[in-house]
Amino acid sequence: MSGIAGVIFFDQEGADVQPLLEGLVRHMPHRATEGVHRGGDRFGSLAYLHRSVTRLDHTVRQPLCTPAGQLLVADARLDNRPQLAEKLSLDAASFTEAELLMAAWQRWGDDMLDHVIGDFAVAIWDATDQTLHLLRDHSGARPLFYYHNTTSGWVAFASEVQALVALPQVPRVANEKAIALYLNYGNDLRAPTKQTFFEDIYRVRPAHAVALTARQRTERFVWTIQDPTAGLTTPEEYAEAFGALFREAVRCRMQSDYPIASELSGGMDSSSVAATARHFLRQEGRLLTTVHFDLGFESSNERSYAQAVVDLGGLEHHWTSPLPDYYQTTSEIAAACGAPDCFPMPSTAHLGYAQVLRQKKVRTLLTGHDGDSVVGYGFEYLDRLFEDKDWEALRTALYQLARHVDFTYYYPDWNQWSDDERVRQCMGTYMAPMFISSLTQKKPKRALTIIWHSYRRYQLAPTYFLKKFREALVKKLTKTSRHLLADSFVERIHLKEIIQKSKNSSAVPLGLSGKALANWTSVYSQDMLDATEQQNRMGQHYGYEVCHPFLDKRLIEFCLFVPDVIKYNQGLYRGLLRRAMEGFLPDYVRLRGSKMDPKEFILTTLLGLNPSWKIFCQKNIVLEKYISKDIMQNFTTNSQTGNFKNKSRQHVLHLRVIGFYAWYRNFFT
């Protein structure tokens, strides 16, 4: 857990880079609690900001310089040290992680990304060919940003975007394309972008290698996958292999001599991580610190599930509450992250436990972040049955789902319905989007097939689908669900083209095809990257490293190839994780079929905006430049009257308005 920074002036020997480098370092003090180490040559200088996770880290010295004059700095944790060292014919115990990374670079160049497993951000300056190489891990767990001035021929890079923005030599200009995509939030799983919220400041995208020279920049996506599930056939075999990978993903993120913590929401993901980490620490005679944020509403109450894990023992548990002031919290996030708050739920909950972790001197926090996306629900199995026209199997699968799962989150009357009514509602929700897309794609035969089988087998009247189509058409015509943006802003930046480009990506691993390729977009998306980067920077701000076992490269690759029928698990979805956690988690948690509903908490947050937000209710030129006046008027009125509609998407959009303004105010006013 550290930071890196550097400044290079290409072909300009003797340039005074130290003021620029010190400017970068000065704005990341939380990454340098154990000091700053600097090194360079006649073209530039690199810095390693040192913060230890293990006491062994105190011996680390960077930047690393080779006899050939190559310089390397890395914020890294390698999870396959023995295997990597063996490939390189080196003794793992005798080499630091920086030295292993340099050896890997000298052997494979950019292709080292196919051999290194872990969380890392690496910078290598090679003066012989006047090229700066920047590389980043496959999930984006360690951030890396850069500013490249091709006119003057120099580059600056840093672990945090706000360090670059603080340099007087870097223009501070808002990136309106990024603003538009943020405010147009639709959870559409767009591909990760190199764009940040500042013009001309870029991120190194996950699994990318960037090469920078005085006048040119090239990027390369490096990820080759071979099916790791070959030879597996039964659900038990898949679960056993998954369980071994999952336990290793947790274990290798626990290499710390300081207190280790884990989120424990009570959901499947964080509970699985916490139970596994507890298992390893008990073998060492240590306690795992766990934190649960109680949102304070029955609809979001997961306390009993968390308590079931706490009752296993071996935990030092803390119940925490959200911070009271959302606007102050989101302003703090904007200042610390250089970006607006991206979470779909108010971050007051996360920062509530961050203060506990700092007090406990925790330096490693394990999360269940995006276990949903990586492990998968297996609902693609239903799609396959539909496309294969296997109506009886689809009916059976839906009945299995209705019996196992509690969908009160989506249907408030779920627990009062019979199995037949539940299946009917699930079928309607599942089929309606297919019906609408069939009509919009001018496929009337497919639309009629949906109506016929839905009526014949599930007694769903044709009028149900026509009503859904009419609602979708009205929304499109009235633009009520399209976005928050002012029409003039939409037209000026050509929003439709921006959205289309954001969904196109050439970043697809070699060796990926078929069903595995279809699963790819859910695990390699901007939504996931935004949340990962925000958690990293907020953790650093509060003094701990945030680690995500579910984003382990080996785990991601494995889950991409698991058959959807095994994930579906006869309606008790997420079959891999449920089977693998048998014996680790209480069945009360392991077999739960419900999810928490945060809408009440979000609504209360919106209604409880404190007077520091009163400026929002006044005429605001900044917001009017980007956001629809009608939306603004509705929001300010509703925040005063409490007349918010109970719709999650609208709530999230309102939170994004606040997040955007807090960011803009921090950096531009």
N, C-alpha and C positions, 0 to 999 in steps of 0.2 A: 504494500500500500504506500505509494509514493507519488511523485510527479516528475515530469520531464519538461524541459524547455530548451530552446536554442535559437540562435540567429546566425545566418550564413549570408555573406556577401560574395556572390559568385564572381570569380575573375577579378576581385578587387582586394589585392593583398594589403594588409595593414589597416583596413577600415576599423574605425572605433566602434566595436559592437557591444562593449561592456555596458554602456548606459541602457541600450535596448534590452539586453539580457537581464540586467538588474530590475528593469521595469516589469518584466514578465515574472521574475521570482518574487518581487515585492507583493504582487497581487495573488499569490498562492501560499501564504504563510502556513496555513493549516496542513499543507502537504510536506512541511519541512521541519517538523518538531524535533528531529534528530540532526538537523543541519542541512546545508546546501554544499554540494561538491561541484566544482566547475572544471572544465578542461576545454582546450581548443587548439587551433592552429592559426596560421596567418590569415585565414579567410573567415573564421567565425569562432563561436564559442557555444558550448553545450552545458546544461546544468541538470544535475540530478537532485531533486528535492526529497529528502530522506525521512520517511516515517516508518517505523518498524512494526511488524505484526508478530514476528518471532525475535527472540533475543539474538538468534544467529544473524538476523538482518543487520545488527550493529557492525558486522565485519564487512558489509557490502561497500565497495568503493566504485563509483562511476563518476564521470564517463570512463569507458574502457577504450584504450588506444592500442592498436596492433602495431607490430614492427613496420608494417607498410603505411602506417599513418591514418588508417581508418578509425573513426571515432563512433562509439555507440553509447546511447543512453536508453534505458528501458524501464518502464513501469510494468513489472511482470511477476506472475506466479506460474511456474511450469508444472503441469500435472503428469507429464510422462517423462520425467528426468531420466530414469533408468533406461527406458527404451530409446530415448533420443540419444543418450550418451553411447549406447551400444551401436546404434547406426553410425555414429561419428567415430567409433573406436576410441572412446574416451572413458575415463573413470569418473562417473557421476559425482562421487564424493569429493573429488579433487577440484571440481570446477564450479564456479558460481553460475547463477542463471544467466547473467550477462555474457559470461564467457561461452556458455553453451549456445546462446543465441547468435553470438558472433561466429562461432564455428559452423552453425547451421547456415548462416548467411553465406559464408565463404564456400560452403559445399554446394548449396542449392540455389542461392539467390532468392528471388521472389517465391520460388517453389518451396521454400522453407515452411510456408503456411500450411502445406500439406503434411508436414512432419511434426510440427509443434502443436501441442495440446495444452491449453491453459487460458488464463486471462492476461493479455499483454498489449502494450503499445510500445513500439520500437522505432527509434530514429537512428539512422546510420549515415554519417557524412563521409563520402569518399572524395578526397581532394584530387586524386589522380584523374578521375573523369568528371570532376566538378558536378557531382550529382548527390542530392540529398534523398535518401530513401526513407519513407514512412510506412510502417506496417501495423496492422491492427488485428486483434483476435476475431474469431468467427461469430461471436455473439455481441461484440461491441461493449464488453464489460469494462474495459479500460478506455477512456475517451482520448482522442487526439485531434487537435485542430491546427490549422495553419493559415497564414496570410502570405501570398506570393505576389510580389511586385515585379512583373516582367519588364516594366519600363526601366526601372533603376537596377534591376538584377539582384534582388535580395529576397530572403524568405525568413519568416519567424514562425515557430511552432510552439505549442504548449498543451498541457493536459486540460486546460480550461479556457473556454472561449472568452470569458471576461478579462483574462490576463492580456489577450491580444487586443481586445477593444480598448483597454486602458492606455495603450501606447499612443502617444501623440502622432506618430508617423503613420498610424493605421487609420484610414478614414472611417468615421462612425456613421454609417448609412443603414437605415432599416431596409431589410430585404422584404419587399412587398409580396413577392411570390410565396415566401414562407408564411407571412402573415395571413395571406388568403387561404392557404391550405389548413392552417391552424384553426381559423375561425369557421372554415367550411367543414369542420370535423364531422366525419360520418362513419368512423371505424371501418374504413374500406380496405384496410390492409395494403396500402400502397407501398411500393418498394422503397427501401432506404435511400435517402438522397444525400449528396455531399453538401447541399445548401444548409446554411444556418440562418438565424434571424438577422444576420448582418451581411450586407453585400461584401463580396470579395474575401470573406472569411469562411473557410470550408472545413468540413470534417473529413477525416479518413473513414470511409465506410467499413463495416465489419467484413473481414476476410478479403480486404483489399490491400494492395501494395501501390503506393504512389511514388513516382520518381519525378523530382524537380530539378531543373537546370535553370540557368539564368533567364531563358526566354520560353521554356517549354514545360508542360506538365503532362504526364501520362498516368493512367490508372489501369490496374489490372486486378480482376477478381480471381482469387485462387482458392478453389475448394473442389477436390476430387473425392467422390464417394464410391465405395464398393459396398454392395449389399451385405450388411453385417448379420442378417438374419438367415442366411443360407443354411439349409439343413434343419431348421426348426419347423415343426409341423403342428404340434398340439398347443392349446392355450397354456398348459402348464409349462411347456418348454419355453415359450415366449416370455411368460411371467418370470421364470427362474433367471433367464438371461437378462431381462430388464432389471430385475431386483439387484443382481450383481453389479450392473453398470450404475444403477442409482445409488447404491451404498458407496461405491467408489467415488462418485461425483460429490457426495456429501463429505466423505472422509478427506479427500484431498483439499477441500476448502476449509479444513479445520486445523491447519498447521500453524497454531498460534500458542504462545506461552501466556498470553493475556486472556482475560475472560472472554468466552465465546457466547454469543446470543443467537436466538432464533425467533423469528415471528411465530406466533401461535394464534391464528385467528379462529381456529376450529374447523376451517375448511380442509379438504383433502390434501391440498398441496403443502401448506405450511405445517399441518399436523404430521405429514409423512416425513418432512425434513426434520422437524423437531424430534420426533420419536427415533429417527435413525441417528441423529447427532447425540441424543441422550445415550443411546446404546454404546457408542464409541467412547464418550467421556466417562461413563461409569466404569469402563475397563481401566481407566487411568485414575479412578477415585476422584473425579472432578464433577462439578455440577454444571448443567447447562442453564444459562439465563434465558428465560422466555418472556415475551411481551405480547399482550393481547389488548387491542384497542376496543373498548366498549362504546359503541356509538349511542347507546342510551335509548334505543327503541326496540319494541318487541319484534318488529318486522326484520330487524337486522341483528337480532340477538343470537349469537353463536357461543355464548358463555358456557353452556352445558357441554358442548363438544370440546371446547378447550379444557374444561375442568376434567373431562374423562382422560385426557392426555396427562394433565398435571397429576392426576391420581396414580399414574404409573410410578411416580417418584423420580428422583434424580434431577429435579428441576428447581431452580430458584425463580419463581414466577412473579410477574408484575402485571396487575390489571391497570390499564391506563385509560385516560379520557382525552378526547380531542381538545386542542387549544381553543380558546373562546373567540378569537378574532381572526376570521378568515382573510380579510383584506390584508392585515398585517402579516399573516403567514404567507400568503401568495406573493407579497412584496419581498419578503425575506428569501423566498425560493427564487424569484426573478433575479435578485441581486447576486445570490450564490451560484446560480446556474447559467446566467447569461441568456436565459430563455424563459418564456412563460410556463407556468405550472401546466403540466400535460395530463395529470391524472384525471380520470373521469369521476372520481370521488374526491371531495375536499381533502387536501393534504394536511389539514389540521389534525387528522387522526394519526398520520405517520409521524409528524413532528411532536405529537404528544408523547410518544414513546422514545423518540430520539433524545430527549432530555434525560430520561431515565438511563439510557445506555451510556450517555456521557458521564453521568454521575457514577455509574458502576465501572467506569474505565474499560468498557468493552471496546475491543479493536477489530472484532470480526462479527458481522451480522449475517446469518443465513436467512434466506427468504424462500418463499414458494412461488416467486415471480414467474408467471406465464407457464406454469405447469399445465394449465388448460390447453394452451396452444400446442405445446410440445407432445404431450401424451395423447391428446386427441380424445374426442367423444365417440367417434365411430359412426356418426350420423350419416357419413357417406355410404354406409351400408344400405340405408333406406333409399338413397339416390340410385344405387345400383339395382336394387330390387324393382324400383319404378321403371328405370330404363330397360330392364330385362322383361318388363311386364309380368313379373311374378307376383300377381296380386294376392294370392293366398299367403305367401311368405311375408309380404309387406303387412298384411293384416295381422299375422301372428307377431311380427316384430313390434308393431304399434301397441298391441295388447300387452306385450312384455314391458314396454316402456311405461304404459299407464299404470301397471301394477307396482312397479319398482320405484318410480320417481315422483317426487312432490314438486309440482310446477305451480305452487301457490304464488311464486314470484311473478309468473306471467298471467295466471288465472286465479283471482282471489277466491273463487268458489270451488277450487279444485277438490278440496277434501269433502265437499258435499255431493260431488258427482259420482255416478256409477261408472264402472269400467267402460261401458259402452259410450257414455257421454264424454268421458276423458279421451277415448280413442277418436271420437268424432271431432273433438276440438283440436287434438293434435294433428289429425289428418287435414283439417281445414287450414290450420296455420302452416302446415308443411306444403300443401298443394297450392294455396292461393298465389304465392310468388311464382310458381311454375306456370300457373294459368295466365297470370298477367304477362310474364315474359313470352309465353306462346303467342298471345295476341299482338304484343308490340313487335315481335319478330315475324309476324304474319304467317303463323303456323296454325291455322284454324283446326286442322285435323287433330293435332296434339291437344289443343284446348278442349275440343269435344271429347277426346278420350278421357281427359281428367274429369270433366263434368260427369260423364257416364259412369265411370267406375266409382267416383266419390258418392254418387247417388245410389248406385246399385248395392254397394258393399257397406257404406257408412251412413246412408240416409242423409247426406248433405245435399240440400236443395240447390239447383242451378242458380237460384237467386242469390245464394251466399257468395258465389264467385263473381257474379255480375256486380254485386254491391262492393266487393273488394276492388274490382277493377275501376269502378266509378270513383271510389275514394282515392285511389292512386292517381287517377286522371285529374281530379280536382286539386290534389296537392301539387301536381306538376304545373297546372295552369295558374294556380294562385301563388305558387312559389313559397308556400308557407313552410315547407320543410326543407327547402333547398339550401339556404344558408343565411347567415346574419348580415351579409355584406351589402353595402350600398351599391345601387345599380351602376352609378358612375365609376366606382372602383372596379366592379366586375368587368365592365366594358373596357376600361383603360388597360387592365392587365391581361385581358383575354383569358378569363378564368377557365373556360371549358378546355382550352388547349393545355393549360397548366395541369389540370386534373388528369387529362388523358396521358400526358407525358409522365406524370407521377406514378401511373399504374404500369408503365412499360419498363421492363428491366431486363438487361442481358445477364444479370447476376444469377445464374443458375449453375449449380455444381455439375461438373462432368460426371457422367455415370448415373444421372438421375432421369427417370422416365416413368411413364405410366402413372399408377396411383401415387407413387412416391413424389413425383413431380407435382401432382395436384395438391399434395399436402404442404409443399414447400412455402407457398405464399403466407401461410398462417404462422410460420416460425421465422421468416425473414422479411420483416415488415418495419415501416417507419414507426408505427404505433409502439411496437415492442422496443425499438431502439430508443425512442424518446423517453420511455419510462425507465429503461436501463440506465441511460445517461443521467437522468435526473436523480435516480437513487444513488448513483455513484457520487455525484457532486454534493448531494445533501449529506450522505454518510461522511464524506471527507470533511465537510463543514462542521459536523458534530464529533469528528474524531475517530470514526470507525470505517472499516472496509466492508462494503456490501457485496455478498457473494450469492450467486444464483445457481444452485445445483442443477435445476432443470434446464439451464442453458449450456450444460456441458456438451461439447462437440460430439462426443461418443454417444451420448444419450439422444441428442437430436437426430443423428444419423440412423440410429437403431429404430426410433419411433417412426421415421419417415417410411420405413418398409414394412411395418407391421400391418397385416390384413385388417380391413375395417371391421369384419365380423368379430374379430378377437377384441378390438377396442369397444365395439358395441356391447358385447358381453351379455347377450340375451336381455337387452333393455336396461341393465344396470351398468350404464356406460362407464368409460374409463377403466375398462377391464384390466389392462396391464397393471396399473397402479394398485387397484383394489386387491388383485391376487398377490402381487409382490409384497404388499404390506401386511399380509396375514401373519400373525405372531408378533408384529411390531406395533400395530395400532389396535385399540379396542374396536370390536365389531360395530359398536354404536357410532363410531366415527367412520370406520372403513367402509361401511355399507350404507351410509347416509345417502338419501336421494334428494335432499333439498339444498337450496342455495339461499343466502341472505339477500334481502332486498334493501338497498341503501337509499331508496327514493325519499323516505321520510327524513333521513339525516341530511340529504342534500337540500331538500326543501327548507328545512329549519335553518340550515346554514345561510341560504339566500335571504330568508326573512330576518335573520339575526345580524345582518351586516351593520357594523357599528358606525357611529357618526363620522369616522375617518373616511368613509365612502360617500359622504354627502355630496362631495364634489361631482359624483357621477350623476346626481339628480339635477345638476345645473347644466347650462349649455356648455358643451365640451367640444371644441373644434377638432381636437385630435381624434376623438371617437367618431365624430360625424364624417370625417374624411374616409373612414373605412366601413362603418357600420350603418345599416339602414336606420333612418330616423324613426320609422314606425316601430321597428324592433326596440330601439332605444326608449321610445316613449312607453311602450308596453312594459318593458322591464322596469323602468323607474316607477311607473304607476303600480305595478304588481308588487314591487319590493316595499312599497309603502302600505298597500292595502292587504297584502297577503293572498292575492288572487292568482297564485301560480297554478297552472294546470299540472296534474299529476302525471307528467310524461318525462321519462328519464332523459330522452334526447334533448328536449327543451332545457332541462335543468343543466345538462352538461354544456350546452351552448352558452347559457348564461354564465356559468363558471368560467368559460373561456373568454368571455368579454372582460370579466374582472381580471383574469390572468394576463390577458393582453395589455390591459391598461396599466397594471402594476409593472409589467416589464417595460413598457414604453416610458412610463414616468421615471423609472429608475435610470434609464440610459439616454433619454432624449429631452427631458424637461428639467 
